[in-house]
């Protein structure tokens, strides 16, 4: 049975994740209201990404001193202000400022949630607890990508942020009812520099970067592939995204089996399956129905891979979880930008097929890293319970 703390953390990651995704599908509606072009409205998304990375590096480590539960509480307050400011934005610059503030909150919230998950779940089921919390990204994907477009069309784009504000208020109230308090192992201040001195951190972050770069490289150009090669509209890309999101959620049911494996083997299985999935994309790239099926499988193995990456980093040093997971969030947002920039010429040169080849290479290197990593740098996260 899903415990109340894990359920609340799952909802929290869903709201924070949805907030990071809702703008892209509604830029047309936003630009019509605030003036300017949809591309200009995406500057707000860029501001969100930049401030998230900065916050994850410099503010997330505070969780190691004050406790991840307190850090999450403060992050939720920042997000509440950001969302209501987005609802009230009167021009492009006001929205950019509101989204920039939201990025600060997200950069604090995501590492705190990841740090709390293995500590608040049942002892001995840390990866399962992490997997359940990660399933919140499924809700974010479905609600953020599909739901926001529908809501913006029928009630206006401001209603999207109003719903998010209500949702984050629910999380805030939930934190007053459900006890998320965890023991602070050490009140010694941590920084990105102290985290970078932890044995195994560079290998762990490298694997995280390769894993996310491969993902965002392919994910970022699925829409273009659907339009250019399959000659379908945005509904086609939305269907594929939905299949992926459902698969990501279904991946939760596989956590109990993967949890029985050694951490190293869990990573190797995840990356090997991802490599096969990217090759499968290459083979069925012109067959929409089969492409959707592969996207469903992709969601499952992506879930397992993300669980491995976060659990591995979380276990490196329990006294510096905030700083370490902050670096993970920063690396993730670097991969988002890197996937868009580095893979664009690849897509233009060889289409999604060549992109899939590069993504396969990324996860293959991650597989080799997991295979050769020293045992002391690749272990399961303790619960600290």
Buried (B, 14 or more C-beta within 10 A) or exposed (E): EEBBBBBBBBBBBBBBBBBBBBBBBBBBBBBEBBEBEBEBBBBBBBBBBBBBBBBBBBBBBBBBBBBBBBBBBBBBEBBBBBBBBBBEBEEBEBBBBBBBBBBBBBBBBBBBBBBBBBBBBEEEBBBBBBBBBBBBBBBBBBBBBBBBBEBBEEEBBBBBBBBBBEBBBBBBEBBEEBEBEBEBBEEEEBBBEBBBEBEBBEBBBBBBBBBBBBBBBBBBBBBBBBBEBBEBEEEBBBBBBBBBBBBBBBBBEBBEEBBEBEBBBBBBBBBBBBBBBBBBBBEBBEEBEBBBBBBBBBBBBBBBBBBBBBBBBBBBBBBBBBBBBBBBBBBBBBBBBBBEEBBBEBBEEEBBBBBBBBBBBBBBBBBEBBBEBEEEBBBBBEBBE
